[in-house]
Amino acid sequence: MTFHPNRTALALALGLLAGCDEASSVQQNDSNPEVKKQIEKFNASLVSVEGGEFLMGDFGREHGKEKLSYESDADSKPLHRVQLSPFKITRFKIDNEQYQFYLKQNQLPLPEYSGIVLKRYWDANNKMPNTPAHALWPEAEKYCAWMAKMTGDKVALPTEAQWEYAARSKGQFNIVPTDDGTLRFKDSYGTEGINVAGEADRSAYSEKMNNGLDSFSALPGDAFPPNPLGIYDMAGNGFEWVKDWYDPAYYQRSPLNDPQGPAAPTFKNHDGKTVRVLRGQDLSGPGRGLTIDRSFSPPEGDGHAPTDKTFRCVVNTQ
């Protein structure tokens, strides 16, 4: 290898300049009270997650009470070892107030969708400041990237492995991400929830807010208890985007350390579109919102308003 002192000096100078730009950006944010308030809200919502090893995927046959798979889908298998570095994750999904501040700050419009019913649902969802923001994958990714610039931290969408590890409270064998690893309702039909929302809970909130969404209404993030790690809303209230491209066979070759998902998209849906992974559940209810479930959707959308797609961010500390 040939050593080029001039090139090395240039690279060092560019690196220092980039660091100065980042520091300058963070310093400027401290002088903007509205931005500072957003940063404080974001940082206050972070839960520190100790790194460690866990078994990712459908653990039913090996570690479930009945020794049976929890689901028939092959994409949650095989059960495989994953070692994660420490990280932080927002205890709540990013809410409308946070997301719409970001849009306003960057002079970006709130996306619009046509159709009488579609527009009504979309508008109603966006008018509740403390319920989850709904967005497509690129919009979610850009919000986390903006927050990285504002804070100077490595903020990003969670990887699929980070999401499951956090949902399972550092990889415990919890099949649902609730306070006690079960879904509890006040009646046998699951219409009114104890530790997760049912249809009646959503309808009651819709009536309170007069939003016309009925049992499809979103709820505030803290409407029900968090999981043991202190993270809310992972069993419902909207699917959650994660960083990874979706590949149904990815678990067969997932690396041990900090898996990031496929390097490039390989799988396409029935419309021929590449897809990203979604975790969690749109509407919670009996048998829904398993910690191992993998869903997917085109990151750019399918022409419909993303009224069931939400997100949260992580801070990668290493």
N, C-alpha and C positions, 0 to 999 in steps of 0.2 A: 504494500500500500504506500502511495506517495503522499507525503505531508505537504499541504499547501497553506502556509501561514496566513496569506492574505485572505483566502477563502474562509479559513477558520475564524479570523477576526471579523469578517463580514457577517458570518452566520451568528457569531456571538452578539454583534451589534444589533442585528435584526431581532434576535431573541430578546435582548434588553429593551428594544423599542416596543416590541409587542407587550412585554410585561409592563412597561410604563403606560402604554395606552390603556391596558386593562385596569391598572391602578388608578389612572386618571378618571376612567369611566366610573369606577366605584366611588371615588372621592366626589365627583360631581353629583352622584346620586344622593350622597349624604346631605347636600345643600338643597335638595328638592324635597320638601316635606311630604308630598303625596307619594313620591317614589319610595322615600324612606319608610313611610307607613306600610307600603306593600311589602318591602323587604322584611320589616319586623314581623308582619303577619305570617309571611312565608317561613321565616326562621323559627318562629314560635310554634309552628305546626309540625316541625320535624321530629321524628322519632329515631333515635340511634339504634341501629341493628348490629349487634355483634356478629362478626363473620364466623363461619364454621362450616362443617360438612353435614349434609343431609341426604336422604334418599328421595329423589324427585320423581313424581309420576304416581300412577295408580298403585297405592300400597295395600289395597284391600286383601289380596291373596296372602301376602306375607305377614301383614301386621294388623289387618282388620279383625273385628270381633268374630265375624262369621267366616273368615278365611275365604272370602269370595271377592272377585273384582267388583269395584264400585260402579264401573260403567263398562259398556261393551265396546266403546270406541278404541281402536288400536293405537291412536295417536298419543294416548297418555301412557303408553308402554314402550319399552320395558322400564321397570323401576331401575333407576341408575343413580350412582353417587355423584354429588356435586359439591365442590368446595368453593365457598364465596368469601370475598374480602368484605371487611366492614363497610357499611353504608348507612345513609339516613334516608328516610322516606316520609313524605307528608302524611300525617295522620288522617287527613281528609282528602277527598278528591278536590281538585282545583274548582272553586266555585265561580258563579257568574260575576260576582263583584270583582274578583281577581282577574278573571279572563277579560272582561270588558274594559277594565282599566288598562290592561296591556294593549288592547286594540286601540283605544283612544290615545294612549301615549305614543303609539307608533303610527297614528293616522290611518288605521286599517278599518275597513267596514265590517260590521257583523254580517256574515253571509246571509243571503236571502234565498228563499225557496218558494216556488209558485204552487198553485193549487189551493183551493179554499180551505179544505180540511188540514192539509199539510202546513200551510202558512199559519193557521190558527194555533195548531199545536206547537209549532216552532216558536212563534212569538210569545205564547204563554210560558213556555219553558224558560225563555230568556229574561222574563220580567221578574223572576224571583232571585234576589241577590245572593241568598245564602244556600241555594241548592246547586248541585253540580253543573258546571259548564258542559255543554255538548259541542263536540268538535270532531272533525276528521283528523286522521293521523298527522298529516303535515302541519296542521294548525296546532295540534297538541305538542308536537316536537318543537315548533318554533317558540311556543310559550316557554317551555323549559329552557331552550337555548337563550331566550331573552333574560330569563331569571338568572342564568349563569353569568351573563354579562353584567347584570345589575349587582350581583353579590360577589362576583369574583370566584365563586365556587364551581365545582364540576357538576352542574345540575343537568339532568337528562331524564328522559322517560326511563322507567325501570326495565331491566331485562325480564324476560319471562321467568328466569330462575329466581331473580330477586323478588319478583312479585309473589311467587308461590312460597318462597322461604318466609317472607313477611306475613303472608296470609295464614301460614301454618305456625306462626309464632316461633320463628327460628327452626322450622323444619319438624315440629312435633307432628305426630300422626293424627292431626285434626282434619276431618273430612269437610267440615264447613268452618269458615273464618269468623265464628261468633264468640261471645264471651266464654262459653263453655264447650265449644265444639259440637253443639247440637242446634237444631232448629226447634224453637218452642213457640207454640201458638195457644191462644185462649180457647180455641174450639177445634174439633176434629177436622174441619174443612180448611183450616189455615187462613181464615179471612181476617183475623185480628191477631197481631203478633205480640210476643213477649220480648224476644231478643232480636227479632228481625221483622221487617214490615210485611203485612198482608194486604189484601185488596182493600179491606175496610179502613186501614190506616192511611193508605194513599187517598182514598175517597174523602176521608174526613179532612185531610190537609188541603185537598183540592177545594172543598167547600169553604174551608176557613179562608183560603186565599182568593176564592172566587175566580179560579183560573180556567174552569171548564174542562179540565183534564181528567176528572173523575179518578178511576183506579189506575190510570196511567201517569198520574202526577209524580214528579220527583219530590223527594223529601230533603230537609236539611240534613247535613252529614252526621250530626250528633243526635238524631232522633232515636237511635237505639244504641245499646252498649257497644264498646269496641271489643276487639279480640284481646287475649291476654297480653299482647305486645303493646296495646294501646292504639291500634289502628282501626278506624271506623269504615263501615260501608263497603266491605269487600265481598259481601254475599248478595248484593243487589244494588238498586238505585242507579243502574247503568253499567253496561259492559265497560271495561277499561282497556285502553290501548297500552301495549307495551312496545319495546324497541324492536323485537324480533320479527323477521320474515317468518311466515308459517311454512312448515314442511312436516307432513304427517309422519315422516320417518326420521325426524331429527333426533329423537331420543335414542335411536339405535347407534348413533355416532357422536353424540354430544360429548365435548371434552370435559374433563374433571373440573378444571379451574375456571371460574367465572365465565361460563358459556354465554355467548353473545347472539346465538341463533345463526342461521345460515348466512354466509358472507354475501350471497346474492339470492334473489328470488328464483325458486325452481318450480314451485307448485302454482297452478292456476285453478281458479274456481270454474263453475259451469259456464260462466260468461267469458272465459278466457282471460280473466284479469288476475294479476299477481296479488297476493294478500298478506296482510300483517296479522299478528296474533292479537286476539282479544281475550282478556281474562275476566273473571267475575260473572255477573248475571245482570240482565236488563231489569227484570222485575222479580224480587225475591218471593219465595213461596215454598210450600212443602216439596222436598226433594230437589230444590234448586240452589244454585250458588256453590257448587262443590269446589274445593280448593285445587282440585286436579284437572278440572274441565278446561279444555282448549277450544276456543272458537276462532273465527277468522273473518276478515272483511277486506275489500279493496281499500287501501289507504286513502285514495282520492275520492272514495265514495262510489255509489251506484246511481246517483241522480236523486236519491231521496235524502231528506234532512236527517242528519245523524242524531235523532232524538233519543237514541238508546246508547250512545257512545260517549264515554267520559274519560278522564285521565287524572293521574297524579304524577308527581315528580320524585326523583331520588337525588341525593347528593352523594356522589362517589368520593369517598374520603381518601382513597389511595390511587 
